[in-house]
């Protein structure tokens, strides 16, 4: 009887741990869009307003359509050759991720803050700086 309860308890723990991990993954489509520099594909992951801080230059929060245009211009000047997520953290309804974006000319660090509602992830602030190794 005790072995059965222990088994059930362990099984419940592993199932709940797996569920938490599954909820804390970044959408593959979003990561793929960053890898390819496809601003339009990032639109579903941008909040109603997004603030950009690029190498110390702070923008006013841009509406989603303007944010897509901003990213298009950024990716035209900084064509990604590699993109990798270095760290991510999820809370109840917020989170962030840090990534390394490599271009032909330089390496950049992206720091993105986002809100989550259910399965939706919406970036509301993106900071881009020179990557320091």
C-alpha positions in Angstrom: 0.0 0.0 0.0 2.8 2.4 0.9 4.7 1.5 -2.2 1.6 2.3 -4.3 1.2 5.7 -2.7 4.9 6.4 -3.1 4.7 5.5 -6.8 1.7 7.7 -7.3 3.3 10.6 -5.5 6.5 10.3 -7.6 4.5 9.9 -10.8 2.5 13.0 -9.9 5.7 14.9 -9.2 7.3 14.0 -12.6 4.1 14.8 -14.5 3.7 18.2 -12.8 7.5 18.9 -13.4 7.1 18.0 -17.1 4.1 20.3 -17.4 6.0 23.2 -15.8 8.9 22.7 -18.2 6.6 22.5 -21.2 5.0 25.8 -20.3 8.4 27.5 -20.0 9.6 27.0 -23.6 9.8 29.8 -26.0 7.7 29.4 -29.2 9.8 27.6 -31.9 8.3 29.9 -34.5 9.4 33.0 -32.7 13.0 31.7 -32.2 13.0 30.7 -35.9 11.9 34.2 -36.9 14.8 35.7 -34.9 17.2 33.2 -36.5 16.2 34.2 -40.0 15.6 37.9 -39.3 12.0 37.7 -40.4 10.3 40.7 -38.7 6.9 40.0 -40.1 6.9 36.5 -38.5 7.6 38.1 -35.1 4.4 40.1 -35.2 2.3 37.6 -33.3 4.8 37.7 -30.5 4.9 41.5 -30.2 2.8 43.4 -27.7 0.4 46.2 -28.5 3.4 48.5 -27.8 7.0 47.7 -27.9 9.9 49.8 -26.6 13.4 49.3 -28.2 16.7 50.2 -26.6 19.4 49.7 -29.1 22.9 50.3 -28.0 21.8 53.0 -25.6 19.3 54.7 -28.0 15.9 54.5 -26.3 12.8 54.7 -28.5 9.3 55.7 -27.5 7.0 52.7 -27.3 5.9 51.8 -30.8 2.6 50.2 -31.8 2.9 46.7 -33.1 2.8 47.7 -36.8 5.6 50.3 -36.2 7.6 47.8 -34.2 7.5 45.3 -37.1 8.8 48.1 -39.4 11.5 48.9 -36.8 12.6 45.3 -36.7 12.6 45.0 -40.5 15.0 48.0 -40.7 17.2 46.5 -37.9 17.4 43.1 -39.6 18.2 44.7 -43.0 21.3 46.3 -41.3 22.0 43.3 -39.1 21.3 40.1 -41.1 21.4 37.2 -38.6 23.7 34.3 -39.3 23.1 32.7 -35.9 20.7 33.1 -33.0 20.8 31.2 -29.7 18.8 31.7 -26.5 21.2 31.8 -23.6 18.8 32.2 -20.7 15.1 32.4 -20.1 12.9 32.9 -17.1 9.1 32.6 -16.7 7.0 33.9 -13.8 3.2 33.9 -13.4 2.4 36.3 -16.3 5.8 37.8 -17.2 9.2 36.7 -18.2 12.4 37.4 -20.1 14.9 35.8 -22.3 18.5 36.7 -23.2 19.9 35.7 -26.6 23.0 36.0 -28.7 22.4 37.3 -32.3 25.4 36.9 -34.6 25.7 38.8 -37.8 28.4 38.9 -40.4 30.0 42.0 -38.8 29.2 41.6 -35.0 27.7 39.8 -32.1 24.7 41.3 -30.3 22.9 40.5 -27.0 19.1 40.6 -27.1 17.3 41.0 -23.8 13.5 40.7 -24.3 10.8 41.3 -21.6 7.4 39.8 -22.3 4.0 39.2 -20.8 2.2 35.9 -21.0 -1.6 35.2 -21.0 -2.3 31.5 -21.3 -0.4 30.3 -24.3 0.3 33.8 -25.6 3.7 35.4 -25.3 4.0 39.2 -26.1 7.3 41.0 -26.1 6.9 44.6 -24.8 10.6 45.6 -24.4 13.6 44.7 -26.4 17.1 45.8 -25.5 19.9 45.1 -28.0 23.6 45.7 -27.1 27.0 44.7 -28.2 27.7 41.1 -27.0 30.6 41.0 -24.5 32.4 37.7 -24.3 
